[in-house]
Amino acid sequence: MKKSILALSAIVIAFQLCLGKSVNQFKCETHMKNLKSKKIYEMALFEITDEALSQFKALNQKTISALSGFKGYLNSHTYQSVSDPNLVLDVVAWETLEDAKRAAEIFEYDERFTDYKKAIKTIKYFDHVVEIDDNPQFQFRAVRDSDIFEFATINLDDQRKNGFSDSREPLFNYLGKTYDGFKQVTTYRSMSKAEVRIDFGVWENETVCERAQKELESHELLLNFMQHMDMKKEMIMAFFKRIR
């Protein structure tokens, strides 16, 4: 991408915090092993130019075909905003962070990606993430190609972030039981920003999601969930359709 985030420091810090603490040595080693075994997801949210809109699907397919030959590439999906066709979300899965970073470096100078880079007008969000450790995914119903995908960034309050995992489980279980149109949700954590989480939800349509949001505005479960968030920081939320 035009701007690559180097997130290896997050792993180093996590390791350093465990050094010298024999009681937590096993937990530290297990944590590092889990990080290495998890898929790394590269999420890029960007706006494309008007000129590139008509040919974007072809450009995207050409780019992914080139990326698929890189070491560590696993799979990828591309999503287009429901309300703004120029807004695109690319999600690429890699075996390791090093694989993802190497691909980003090659992307900068390889001529195969020149047209794709020219098509990008503005990058809204770029990061490498992994699924959170505790109950990363809640799946209630089968996902279909026609479903709507909700992308939301969450900034946790540094003083209250420890209760986030406990608050999300009852909220999502309630959504799954109450709304037939709520299919699943997966939560990721940033590898470069300890306070950032990504919720990637799947709904039957945008209307169901908006109705749920309105009906839950003053619900205790949502309020408890939101108290762990830093509302002063910008939150990105958008609805997408999968185009590849």
WOTA-V34821 format. One record per residue. N is the residue number from 0. NEAR is the number of other ideal C-beta (glycine too) atoms within 8 Angstrom. Layout:
BEGIN
n	near
N	NEAR
N	NEAR
END
This chain:
BEGIN
n	near
0	10
1	6
2	6
3	9
4	8
5	7
6	12
7	8
8	8
9	11
10	12
11	8
12	8
13	12
14	10
15	7
16	7
17	11
18	7
19	3
20	8
21	5
22	4
23	8
24	9
25	6
26	8
27	14
28	8
29	8
30	10
31	11
32	8
33	9
34	10
35	7
36	5
37	8
38	9
39	15
40	12
41	15
42	14
43	12
44	13
45	14
46	11
47	11
48	10
49	5
50	5
51	11
52	10
53	4
54	7
55	11
56	8
57	7
58	12
59	14
60	9
61	11
62	11
63	11
64	8
65	11
66	11
67	8
68	6
69	11
70	5
71	12
72	15
73	7
74	6
75	12
76	8
77	13
78	14
79	11
80	13
81	9
82	6
83	7
84	6
85	11
86	13
87	14
88	14
89	13
90	12
91	13
92	11
93	15
94	8
95	9
96	12
97	7
98	14
99	14
100	12
101	11
102	15
103	11
104	9
105	9
106	10
107	8
108	5
109	8
110	4
111	7
112	10
113	7
114	8
115	11
116	9
117	8
118	12
119	13
120	8
121	6
122	12
123	8
124	9
125	12
126	14
127	15
128	12
129	12
130	12
131	11
132	5
133	5
134	8
135	9
136	9
137	10
138	6
139	7
140	8
141	4
142	7
143	5
144	4
145	3
146	12
147	13
148	13
149	14
150	15
151	11
152	12
153	10
154	11
155	13
156	11
157	7
158	4
159	10
160	10
161	4
162	9
163	12
164	9
165	6
166	13
167	11
168	10
169	8
170	12
171	10
172	9
173	9
174	11
175	10
176	5
177	7
178	9
179	6
180	9
181	18
182	13
183	12
184	12
185	10
186	13
187	14
188	12
189	15
190	12
191	10
192	6
193	6
194	10
195	12
196	12
197	15
198	11
199	12
200	13
201	12
202	14
203	9
204	9
205	9
206	6
207	13
208	15
209	8
210	9
211	12
212	8
213	7
214	7
215	9
216	7
217	5
218	8
219	5
220	11
221	11
222	9
223	9
224	12
225	8
226	10
227	11
228	11
229	9
230	6
231	3
232	6
233	5
234	10
235	10
236	7
237	13
238	11
239	13
240	8
241	10
242	8
243	9
END
